Amino acid sequence: MILRKQNRNESDYYLTIFSPEMGLFNAISKSSRKITSQKGSHLDTLNILNLQIYQLNTTNIVTQCECLNSFFALKENFTKTIYAQTAIEIFQKSIAGNEDSEKLFELLENTLKKFQNFENAELILEEFKIKLLLLIGILPEIKYCFYTGKKWQESDQIYIDNQGHLSSEESITLTEGQLEKIPFKIIKLINFIIEGNQISPKLIIDKEEIITLKKITNIFLRNYLFLEIKSEQLYL
């Protein structure tokens, strides 16, 4: 999958690619910006391709390509494209290169298909964040209070602090910084996703609940990435 495409010299592309076999890597596609190039039209961001790569010293060079899926319907929708680009940005900033590339590629592909076919792009993005954090091994335990180890019950008042620690009302004094209250329904939804279930268009979740879910996932991302997700500014 092409994650990023940049112009290089007068006629080349510099590509950031993710592959289930090779993971994340960069490659150069020579002369692909020329009108006569047969490769140029295939090398678009988000496209899934069959690529032939030639390694010259430490440089990867694309010699042949065949487009398998261009997600054309997704790219025709500006809002969905922005959400997809946000997912790609988070993905690139999160992976370190030693994760399960096949499962990560499957997550990316399935997420793009959902963006293309379903309407609730906000919820799809939050599902992607949770599954990505789980795959790379940094999603914290959310079934229990961080400070007491108590398993959450529907009647509990649950809070999250700036460090991503979940606390009960009784342990608020141990938390760090600003607190955000979390409905038990959101904890259940995150667990639903963690357990491998798929978000469906029939799931009913209101705007405020999605905002709360986004705050939680962004706290987790911020504490791991230490970076701003720039693409999100386009739809805030």
DOVEXKE-247223 format. One line per 8 residues: number of its first residue (from 0); their letters; for each residue x, y, z of N, C-alpha, C. Coordinates in Angstrom, 2 decimals, always signed. Atoms other than C-alpha are relative to their C-alpha. Layout:
// residues N
NUM = a = X,Y,Z,X,Y,Z,X,Y,Z ~ ...
END
This chain:
// residues 236
0 = milrkqnr = +0.85,-1.19,+0.00,+0.00,+0.00,+0.00,+0.89,+1.25,+0.00 ~ -0.73,-1.26,+0.03,+1.27,+3.48,-0.89,-0.54,+0.89,+1.12 ~ +0.41,-0.86,-1.11,+1.16,+5.56,+2.30,+0.29,+1.47,-0.26 ~ -0.37,-1.38,+0.28,+2.87,+8.66,+0.99,+0.75,+0.07,-1.32 ~ -0.66,-0.20,+1.29,+4.05,+10.02,-2.36,+0.53,+1.42,-0.07 ~ -0.63,-1.31,+0.11,+6.50,+12.89,-2.87,+0.75,+0.10,-1.32 ~ -0.78,-0.23,+1.21,+8.05,+14.41,-5.95,+1.49,-0.03,+0.34 ~ -1.45,+0.08,-0.18,+11.76,+13.73,-6.34,+0.66,+0.31,-1.34
8 = nesdyylt = -0.65,-0.46,+1.23,+14.01,+15.43,-8.88,-1.07,+0.48,-1.00 ~ +0.93,-0.52,+1.00,+12.27,+16.33,-12.15,-1.06,-1.00,-0.43 ~ +0.93,+0.98,+0.57,+10.55,+13.04,-12.96,-0.26,-1.22,+0.89 ~ +0.14,+1.18,-0.86,+10.74,+10.62,-10.01,-1.01,+0.22,+1.12 ~ +0.78,-0.02,-1.23,+8.50,+9.73,-7.08,+0.80,-0.65,+1.12 ~ -0.55,+0.62,-1.20,+9.73,+9.03,-3.57,-1.18,-0.51,+0.81 ~ +1.18,+0.64,-0.56,+7.31,+6.57,-1.99,+0.27,-0.58,+1.39 ~ +0.02,+0.74,-1.26,+6.56,+5.39,+1.53,-1.03,-1.11,-0.15
16 = ifspemgl = +0.81,+1.17,+0.34,+5.16,+1.87,+1.25,-0.10,-0.91,+1.24 ~ +0.11,+1.03,-1.02,+3.79,-0.70,+3.67,-0.42,-1.30,-0.66 ~ +0.21,+1.30,+0.62,+3.90,-4.36,+2.71,-0.16,-1.07,+1.06 ~ +0.11,+1.09,-0.97,+2.77,-7.52,+4.53,+1.26,-0.86,+0.07 ~ -1.25,+0.77,-0.01,+6.12,-9.07,+3.58,+1.18,+0.82,+0.52 ~ -1.17,-0.81,-0.31,+8.56,-6.16,+4.04,-0.24,+1.04,+1.09 ~ +0.29,-1.03,-0.99,+6.79,-3.91,+6.53,+0.06,+1.38,-0.62 ~ -0.08,-1.40,+0.46,+7.39,-0.16,+6.23,+1.35,+0.26,-0.65
24 = fnaiskss = -1.26,-0.32,+0.68,+9.98,+0.98,+3.69,-0.24,+1.11,-1.02 ~ +0.05,-1.05,+1.03,+10.78,+3.73,+1.18,+0.54,-0.55,-1.31 ~ -0.47,+0.42,+1.32,+11.32,+3.32,-2.55,-0.08,+1.18,-0.96 ~ +0.01,-1.01,+1.06,+12.00,+5.41,-5.63,-0.59,-0.63,-1.26 ~ +0.52,+0.42,+1.30,+10.00,+5.10,-8.82,+0.50,+1.00,-1.04 ~ -0.68,-0.90,+0.94,+12.11,+6.57,-11.59,-0.87,+0.30,-1.22 ~ +0.68,-0.50,+1.21,+10.60,+8.63,-14.42,-1.52,-0.17,+0.02 ~ +1.44,+0.28,-0.09,+7.08,+7.95,-13.12,-0.87,+1.24,-0.15
32 = rkitsqkg = +0.78,-1.23,+0.17,+6.05,+11.61,-13.34,-0.09,+0.43,-1.45 ~ +0.08,-0.32,+1.43,+6.57,+11.66,-17.09,-1.35,-0.44,-0.56 ~ +1.29,+0.31,+0.63,+3.43,+11.65,-19.24,+0.01,-1.39,-0.62 ~ -0.11,+1.29,+0.68,+4.69,+8.54,-21.03,+0.13,-1.18,+0.96 ~ -0.22,+1.08,-0.97,+5.15,+6.57,-17.80,-1.25,-0.86,+0.15 ~ +1.09,+0.93,-0.23,+2.99,+3.45,-17.41,-0.21,-0.27,+1.48 ~ +0.10,+0.23,-1.45,+3.65,+3.34,-13.65,-0.68,+1.14,+0.72 ~ +0.40,-1.19,-0.73,+2.74,+6.88,-12.68,-1.45,+0.02,+0.45
40 = shldtlni = +1.42,-0.06,-0.33,-1.04,+6.51,-12.75,-0.38,-0.99,+1.09 ~ +0.29,+1.01,-1.03,-0.90,+3.50,-10.41,+0.52,+0.40,+1.38 ~ -0.70,-0.30,-1.26,+1.32,+5.06,-7.75,-0.66,+1.14,+0.76 ~ +0.76,-1.01,-0.73,-1.34,+6.99,-5.90,-0.09,-0.42,+1.47 ~ +0.13,+0.28,-1.42,-1.62,+7.28,-2.12,-1.26,-0.82,+0.28 ~ +1.03,+0.94,-0.43,-3.79,+4.53,-0.54,-0.20,-1.16,-0.96 ~ +0.16,+1.11,+0.93,-3.54,+2.29,-3.61,+0.69,-1.26,+0.53 ~ -0.62,+1.29,-0.30,-2.87,-1.41,-3.03,+0.52,-0.57,-1.32
48 = lnlqiyql = -0.68,+0.37,+1.25,-0.40,-2.74,-5.59,+0.76,-1.31,+0.14 ~ -1.06,+0.99,+0.13,+1.63,-5.68,-6.72,+1.23,+0.75,-0.51 ~ -1.20,-0.74,+0.39,+5.15,-4.24,-6.88,+1.17,-0.95,-0.23 ~ -1.30,+0.65,+0.16,+8.43,-5.48,-8.22,+1.06,+1.01,+0.41 ~ -0.99,-0.90,-0.57,+11.28,-3.93,-6.25,+1.40,-0.51,-0.30 ~ -1.42,+0.32,+0.21,+14.95,-3.88,-7.25,+0.82,+0.77,+1.02 ~ -0.83,-0.63,-1.02,+17.46,-3.19,-4.49,+1.39,+0.31,-0.56 ~ -1.30,-0.46,+0.45,+20.46,-1.12,-5.53,+0.73,+0.58,+1.20
56 = nttnivtq = -0.67,-0.35,-1.26,+22.82,-0.94,-2.55,-1.07,+0.10,+1.10 ~ +1.02,-0.15,-1.05,+20.49,+0.50,+0.15,-1.28,+0.65,-0.52 ~ +1.16,-0.68,+0.60,+17.94,+1.99,-2.28,-0.94,-0.99,-0.64 ~ +1.03,+0.82,+0.65,+14.68,+0.31,-3.25,-0.54,+0.75,-1.22 ~ +0.46,-0.62,+1.24,+13.65,+1.00,-6.85,-1.18,-0.82,-0.55 ~ +1.17,+0.66,+0.58,+10.18,+0.21,-8.23,+0.23,-0.19,-1.49 ~ -0.21,+0.28,+1.42,+10.56,-1.51,-11.58,-1.31,-0.33,-0.72 ~ +1.30,+0.31,+0.59,+7.00,-2.77,-12.17,-1.09,+0.15,+1.05
64 = ceclnsff = +1.11,-0.08,-0.95,+3.59,-2.24,-10.60,-1.32,-0.33,-0.68 ~ +1.35,+0.32,+0.45,+0.02,-3.47,-10.94,-0.96,+0.40,+1.10 ~ +0.95,-0.47,-1.00,-2.87,-1.76,-9.14,-1.08,-1.06,+0.25 ~ +1.01,+0.98,-0.38,-5.14,-4.14,-7.24,-1.27,+0.66,+0.53 ~ +1.15,-0.72,-0.54,-7.40,-1.64,-5.47,+0.38,+1.46,+0.18 ~ -0.29,-1.43,-0.09,-7.45,+2.14,-5.84,-0.94,+0.73,+0.96 ~ +1.00,-0.62,-0.89,-10.38,+2.79,-3.43,-0.56,+1.28,-0.62 ~ +0.45,-1.18,+0.77,-11.79,+5.12,-6.07,-1.19,+0.68,+0.66
72 = alkenftk = +1.20,-0.59,-0.61,-15.15,+5.60,-4.33,+0.34,+0.75,+1.28 ~ -0.45,-0.69,-1.21,-13.38,+6.54,-1.10,+0.62,+1.35,-0.35 ~ -0.72,-1.23,+0.36,-11.18,+9.13,-2.80,-0.92,+1.06,-0.61 ~ +0.96,-0.97,+0.53,-14.23,+10.74,-4.41,-0.70,+0.78,+1.11 ~ +0.65,-0.63,-1.14,-15.51,+11.65,-0.93,+1.08,+0.72,+0.82 ~ -1.07,-0.77,-0.64,-13.38,+14.48,+0.52,+0.09,-0.30,+1.50 ~ -0.02,+0.21,-1.45,-14.42,+13.94,+4.16,+0.56,-1.37,+0.34 ~ -0.52,+1.35,-0.27,-13.79,+10.19,+4.06,+1.49,-0.09,-0.31
80 = tiyaqtai = -1.42,+0.01,+0.35,-10.43,+10.80,+2.39,+0.83,+0.59,+1.12 ~ -0.72,-0.62,-1.11,-9.37,+13.08,+5.25,+0.12,-0.97,+1.18 ~ -0.04,+0.99,-1.08,-10.31,+10.42,+7.81,+0.99,-1.12,-0.34 ~ -0.93,+1.05,+0.42,-8.39,+7.82,+5.79,+1.45,+0.48,+0.13 ~ -1.36,-0.56,-0.11,-5.33,+10.11,+5.64,+0.42,+0.11,+1.46 ~ -0.30,-0.06,-1.43,-5.57,+10.58,+9.42,+0.42,-1.38,+0.50 ~ -0.37,+1.36,-0.39,-5.50,+6.80,+9.88,+1.40,-0.35,-0.49 ~ -1.32,+0.28,+0.56,-2.46,+6.57,+7.61,+1.09,+0.75,+0.77
88 = eifqksia = -0.98,-0.77,-0.77,-0.65,+9.35,+9.51,+0.26,-0.65,+1.35 ~ -0.15,+0.66,-1.31,-1.30,+7.66,+12.86,+0.78,-1.30,-0.17 ~ -0.67,+1.28,+0.27,-0.17,+4.34,+11.39,+1.51,+0.20,-0.17 ~ -1.42,-0.22,+0.27,+3.15,+5.71,+10.10,+0.76,+0.43,+1.24 ~ -0.67,-0.51,-1.19,+3.94,+7.45,+13.38,+0.03,-1.01,+1.14 ~ +0.14,+0.97,-1.09,+3.05,+4.40,+15.49,+0.90,-1.21,-0.14 ~ -0.70,+1.27,+0.15,+4.81,+1.42,+13.98,+1.51,+0.21,+0.02 ~ -1.46,-0.10,-0.16,+8.47,+0.75,+14.72,+0.74,-0.92,-0.95
96 = gnedsekl = -0.65,+0.85,+0.98,+9.14,-1.90,+12.10,+0.16,-1.45,+0.42 ~ -0.18,+1.38,-0.45,+9.18,-5.05,+14.22,-1.31,-0.66,+0.41 ~ +1.30,+0.56,-0.32,+5.46,-5.74,+14.46,-0.42,-1.03,-1.03 ~ +0.55,+0.99,+0.93,+3.32,-8.35,+12.70,-0.54,+0.74,-1.22 ~ +0.35,-0.80,+1.18,+3.23,-6.77,+9.24,-1.26,-0.50,-0.69 ~ +1.18,+0.54,+0.67,+0.57,-9.12,+7.88,-1.29,+0.47,+0.68 ~ +1.20,-0.43,-0.73,-1.94,-8.27,+10.62,-0.20,+1.51,-0.12 ~ +0.10,-1.45,+0.15,-1.15,-4.56,+10.36,-0.51,+0.37,-1.39
104 = fellentl = +0.46,-0.26,+1.36,-1.64,-4.63,+6.59,-1.49,-0.32,-0.12 ~ +1.42,+0.39,+0.02,-4.96,-6.45,+7.05,-0.85,+1.06,+0.69 ~ +0.73,-1.07,-0.69,-6.04,-3.77,+9.55,-0.15,+1.22,-0.89 ~ +0.05,-1.16,+0.90,-5.16,-0.98,+7.10,-1.00,-0.22,-1.13 ~ +0.88,+0.29,+1.14,-6.95,-2.63,+4.18,-1.46,-0.03,+0.43 ~ +1.39,+0.10,-0.47,-10.09,-3.44,+6.18,-0.55,+1.37,+0.40 ~ +0.43,-1.34,-0.41,-10.21,+0.10,+7.59,-0.36,+0.85,-1.22 ~ +0.30,-0.77,+1.22,-10.05,+1.66,+4.11,-1.29,-0.49,-0.65
112 = kkfqnfen = +1.25,+0.54,+0.56,-12.83,-0.67,+2.94,-1.20,+0.53,+0.79 ~ +1.10,-0.52,-0.82,-14.97,+0.47,+5.87,-0.24,+1.48,-0.27 ~ +0.16,-1.42,+0.35,-14.29,+4.14,+5.14,-0.75,+0.14,-1.31 ~ +0.62,-0.09,+1.32,-15.38,+3.49,+1.57,-1.47,-0.42,+0.03 ~ +1.33,+0.60,+0.08,-18.51,+1.45,+2.32,-0.98,+0.45,+1.08 ~ +0.87,-0.40,-1.10,-19.85,+2.81,+5.64,+0.00,+1.52,+0.14 ~ +0.15,-1.45,-0.14,-20.97,+6.30,+6.64,+0.66,+0.59,+1.25 ~ -0.49,-0.56,-1.26,-19.75,+6.69,+10.24,+1.53,-0.01,+0.04
120 = aelileef = -1.45,-0.03,+0.10,-16.14,+7.65,+9.46,+0.66,+0.28,+1.35 ~ -0.56,-0.31,-1.31,-15.56,+9.05,+12.97,+0.18,-1.26,+0.84 ~ -0.06,+1.21,-0.80,-16.34,+5.74,+14.64,+0.98,-1.01,-0.60 ~ -0.94,+0.90,+0.66,-14.36,+3.76,+12.06,+1.43,+0.38,+0.36 ~ -1.34,-0.46,-0.36,-11.29,+5.89,+12.82,+0.33,-0.40,+1.45 ~ -0.26,+0.36,-1.40,-11.66,+5.28,+16.58,+0.21,-1.51,+0.14 ~ -0.21,+1.46,+0.01,-12.01,+1.53,+15.96,+1.41,-0.32,-0.48 ~ -1.34,+0.21,+0.54,-8.81,+1.69,+13.90,+1.07,+0.31,+1.05
128 = kiklllli = -0.99,-0.36,-1.03,-6.90,+3.48,+16.69,+0.13,-1.08,+1.05 ~ -0.01,+1.02,-1.06,-7.90,+0.88,+19.28,+0.67,-1.28,-0.49 ~ -0.57,+1.23,+0.53,-7.01,-2.07,+17.06,+1.49,+0.16,-0.30 ~ -1.42,-0.25,+0.26,-3.70,-0.48,+16.06,+0.79,-0.03,+1.31 ~ -0.67,-0.01,-1.29,-2.73,+0.20,+19.68,+0.10,-1.41,+0.57 ~ -0.01,+1.38,-0.48,-3.64,-3.39,+20.52,+1.06,-0.82,-0.75 ~ -0.95,+0.77,+0.80,-1.56,-4.82,+17.65,+1.45,+0.33,+0.33 ~ -1.38,-0.38,-0.27,+1.55,-2.84,+18.53,+0.34,-0.11,+1.49
136 = gilpeiky = -0.27,+0.36,-1.38,+1.19,-3.77,+22.18,+0.06,+1.12,+1.01 ~ -0.06,-1.10,-0.97,+0.62,-0.43,+23.90,-1.37,+0.41,+0.52 ~ +1.32,-0.33,-0.53,-3.10,-0.41,+24.60,-0.06,-0.40,+1.47 ~ +0.01,+0.34,-1.43,-3.41,-0.20,+28.40,-1.22,-0.83,+0.38 ~ +1.12,+0.78,-0.52,-5.68,-2.45,+30.44,-1.12,+0.94,+0.40 ~ +1.11,-0.90,-0.31,-9.10,-0.83,+30.63,-1.13,-0.68,+0.75 ~ +1.06,+0.72,-0.71,-11.17,-3.52,+32.33,+0.01,+0.27,+1.50 ~ -0.17,-0.13,-1.44,-9.84,-2.59,+35.75,+0.48,+1.41,+0.37
144 = cfytgkkw = -0.55,-1.25,-0.54,-9.04,+0.45,+37.89,+1.51,-0.11,+0.07 ~ -1.46,+0.02,+0.02,-5.36,+1.31,+37.41,+0.59,-0.06,+1.41 ~ -0.56,-0.15,-1.35,-4.87,+2.04,+41.11,-0.41,-1.10,+0.96 ~ +0.49,+1.00,-0.96,-6.97,-0.60,+42.87,-0.11,-1.40,-0.60 ~ +0.16,+1.29,+0.64,-7.23,-3.39,+40.29,-1.43,-0.51,-0.03 ~ +1.41,+0.39,-0.03,-11.00,-3.45,+40.72,-0.57,-0.04,-1.42 ~ +0.66,+0.10,+1.30,-12.97,-4.67,+37.71,-1.22,+0.90,-0.03 ~ +1.08,-0.97,+0.10,-15.44,-2.09,+36.45,-1.38,-0.65,+0.00
152 = qesdqiyi = +1.41,+0.37,+0.01,-19.14,-2.47,+37.13,-0.80,+1.15,-0.61 ~ +0.82,-1.01,+0.68,-21.94,-0.61,+35.37,-0.32,+1.19,+0.90 ~ +0.34,-1.07,-0.95,-22.63,+1.43,+38.52,+1.19,+0.89,+0.37 ~ -1.21,-0.74,-0.40,-19.02,+2.71,+38.84,+0.09,+1.35,-0.71 ~ -0.40,-1.27,+0.59,-17.93,+6.30,+38.23,+1.45,-0.17,-0.46 ~ -1.32,+0.29,+0.56,-14.92,+5.95,+35.90,+0.61,+1.28,-0.57 ~ -0.70,-1.21,+0.45,-12.32,+8.64,+35.15,+1.32,-0.39,-0.66 ~ -1.31,+0.19,+0.61,-9.22,+8.93,+32.96,+0.81,+1.27,+0.20
160 = dnqghlss = -0.85,-1.17,-0.19,-6.26,+11.23,+33.68,+0.90,+0.22,-1.22 ~ -0.85,-0.36,+1.14,-3.64,+12.81,+31.39,+0.99,-1.09,-0.38 ~ -0.94,+1.09,+0.28,-1.44,+9.72,+31.65,-0.69,-1.24,-0.56 ~ +0.74,+1.14,+0.51,-4.19,+7.41,+30.43,-0.36,-1.02,+1.05 ~ +0.34,+0.91,-1.09,-4.80,+5.85,+33.83,-1.49,+0.11,+0.32 ~ +1.41,+0.03,-0.37,-8.36,+4.79,+34.61,-0.12,-0.13,+1.52 ~ +0.15,+0.02,-1.45,-9.50,+5.45,+38.15,-1.47,+0.05,+0.39 ~ +1.35,-0.07,-0.56,-12.59,+5.08,+40.30,-0.12,+1.29,+0.80
168 = eesitlte = +0.24,-1.21,-0.79,-14.15,+7.87,+42.31,+0.81,-0.04,+1.30 ~ -0.73,+0.15,-1.25,-12.42,+6.48,+45.40,+1.49,+0.26,-0.14 ~ -1.46,-0.15,+0.19,-8.93,+6.75,+43.88,+0.37,+1.25,-0.79 ~ -0.26,-1.22,+0.76,-9.22,+10.18,+42.23,+1.23,+0.75,+0.53 ~ -1.12,-0.75,-0.59,-6.63,+11.64,+44.65,+1.35,-0.49,-0.51 ~ -1.26,+0.55,+0.50,-3.97,+9.42,+43.05,+0.25,+0.34,-1.47 ~ -0.10,-0.26,+1.43,-4.59,+10.63,+39.49,+0.87,+1.23,-0.27 ~ -0.89,-1.08,+0.40,-2.43,+13.07,+37.54,-0.70,+0.94,-0.99
176 = gqlekipf = +0.53,-1.00,+0.93,-3.72,+16.29,+35.96,-1.50,-0.05,-0.16 ~ +1.43,-0.14,+0.28,-7.10,+16.88,+34.39,-0.68,-1.36,-0.16 ~ +0.76,+1.24,+0.07,-9.77,+14.20,+34.64,-1.13,+0.11,-1.01 ~ +1.12,+0.10,+0.93,-12.32,+13.11,+32.06,-0.86,-1.18,+0.44 ~ +0.89,+1.08,-0.40,-15.37,+11.09,+33.08,-0.34,-0.88,-1.20 ~ +0.25,+0.94,+1.08,-15.98,+7.96,+31.00,-1.25,-0.82,+0.30 ~ +1.18,+0.86,-0.19,-19.40,+6.32,+30.62,+0.38,-1.48,-0.09 ~ -0.26,+1.44,+0.02,-19.41,+2.59,+31.30,-0.23,-0.57,-1.41
184 = kiiklinf = +0.28,+0.46,+1.35,-20.86,+2.14,+27.79,+1.24,+0.09,-0.90 ~ -1.22,-0.16,+0.81,-17.58,+3.43,+26.29,+1.02,-1.07,+0.35 ~ -0.89,+1.08,-0.40,-15.55,+0.96,+28.33,-0.43,-1.32,-0.64 ~ +0.53,+1.20,+0.64,-17.82,-1.81,+27.04,+0.30,-0.02,-1.50 ~ -0.26,-0.08,+1.43,-17.40,-0.58,+23.46,+1.47,-0.28,-0.32 ~ -1.43,+0.25,+0.22,-13.59,-0.54,+23.71,+0.31,-1.48,+0.18 ~ -0.20,+1.44,-0.22,-13.63,-4.07,+25.15,-0.58,-0.82,-1.14 ~ +0.63,+0.67,+1.14,-15.98,-5.13,+22.35,+0.96,-0.03,-1.19
192 = iiegnqis = -0.95,-0.10,+1.11,-13.40,-3.95,+19.80,+1.25,-0.82,+0.30 ~ -1.20,+0.74,-0.40,-10.44,-5.43,+21.73,-0.20,-1.50,-0.20 ~ +0.28,+1.43,+0.10,-12.11,-8.84,+21.69,-0.14,-0.48,-1.43 ~ -0.03,+0.40,+1.41,-11.99,-8.84,+17.89,-1.31,+0.17,-0.73 ~ +1.28,-0.24,+0.66,-15.55,-7.81,+17.14,+0.10,+1.18,-0.97 ~ -0.01,-1.03,+1.02,-16.30,-5.62,+14.15,-1.12,+1.02,+0.23 ~ +1.01,-1.05,-0.05,-18.08,-2.26,+14.31,-0.89,-0.12,-1.24 ~ +0.92,+0.10,+1.13,-21.20,-2.46,+12.14,-0.79,+1.29,-0.14
200 = pkliidke = +0.81,-1.22,+0.20,-23.36,+0.30,+10.60,-1.22,+0.06,+0.92 ~ +1.18,+0.04,-0.86,-26.16,-0.82,+12.94,+0.30,+0.48,+1.43 ~ -0.35,-0.42,-1.36,-24.23,+0.21,+16.07,-0.48,+1.43,+0.25 ~ +0.52,-1.32,-0.35,-25.96,+3.14,+17.76,+0.90,+0.64,+1.05 ~ -0.85,-0.75,-0.92,-23.56,+5.62,+19.37,-0.13,+1.47,-0.36 ~ +0.28,-1.40,+0.30,-24.24,+9.32,+19.70,+1.29,+0.82,-0.10 ~ -1.14,-0.89,+0.26,-21.96,+12.27,+18.92,+0.86,+0.20,+1.24 ~ -0.74,-0.24,-1.23,-21.00,+12.93,+22.54,+0.81,-1.23,+0.41
208 = eiitlkki = -0.73,+1.23,-0.33,-20.00,+9.29,+23.05,+1.21,-0.18,-0.90 ~ -1.14,+0.08,+0.91,-17.78,+9.39,+19.95,+1.08,+1.00,+0.43 ~ -0.95,-1.01,-0.47,-16.15,+12.59,+21.27,+0.77,-0.52,+1.21 ~ -0.66,+0.57,-1.18,-15.44,+10.87,+24.60,+0.96,-1.11,-0.40 ~ -0.85,+1.09,+0.48,-14.06,+7.80,+22.80,+1.27,+0.56,-0.65 ~ -1.15,-0.63,+0.65,-11.80,+10.06,+20.72,+0.97,+0.58,+1.02 ~ -0.87,-0.55,-1.03,-10.47,+11.80,+23.84,+0.84,-1.10,+0.63 ~ -0.72,+1.12,-0.62,-9.53,+8.43,+25.32,+1.09,-0.53,-0.93
216 = tniflrny = -1.00,+0.55,+0.93,-7.79,+7.07,+22.22,+1.13,+0.98,-0.25 ~ -1.05,-1.00,+0.22,-5.93,+10.35,+21.70,+0.92,+0.14,+1.20 ~ -0.87,+0.02,-1.19,-4.65,+10.26,+25.29,+0.99,-1.16,-0.12 ~ -0.87,+1.15,+0.17,-3.29,+6.78,+24.62,+1.04,+0.25,-1.09 ~ -0.93,-0.28,+1.09,-1.74,+7.89,+21.31,+1.03,+1.05,+0.39 ~ -0.91,-1.09,-0.39,-0.26,+11.07,+22.76,+1.09,-0.49,+0.96 ~ -0.97,+0.51,-0.95,+1.43,+9.19,+25.59,+1.00,-0.96,-0.62 ~ -0.91,+0.90,+0.71,+2.99,+6.80,+23.07,+0.79,+0.74,-1.09
224 = lfleikse = -0.62,-0.64,+1.16,+3.71,+9.02,+20.07,+0.74,+1.29,+0.34 ~ -0.51,-1.34,-0.32,+4.44,+12.40,+21.69,-0.03,+0.91,-1.21 ~ +0.11,-0.78,+1.23,+3.33,+13.88,+18.37,-1.45,+0.42,-0.23 ~ +1.33,-0.47,+0.39,+0.40,+15.91,+17.13,-0.43,-0.71,-1.28 ~ +0.54,+0.60,+1.22,-1.84,+14.19,+14.57,-0.54,+1.15,-0.86 ~ +0.32,-1.21,+0.77,-1.91,+16.97,+11.98,-1.26,-0.14,-0.84 ~ +1.15,+0.18,+0.88,-4.55,+15.47,+9.70,-1.32,+0.27,+0.70 ~ +1.25,-0.19,-0.72,-7.18,+15.71,+12.43,-0.45,+1.45,-0.01
232 = qlyl = +0.36,-1.42,+0.01,-7.05,+19.50,+12.25,-0.88,+0.35,-1.21 ~ +0.76,-0.30,+1.21,-8.70,+19.31,+8.81,-1.50,-0.21,+0.17 ~ +1.42,+0.23,-0.16,-12.03,+18.10,+10.15,-0.49,+0.36,+1.38 ~ +0.46,-0.42,-1.31,-12.18,+19.53,+13.66,-0.96,+1.20,-0.11
END
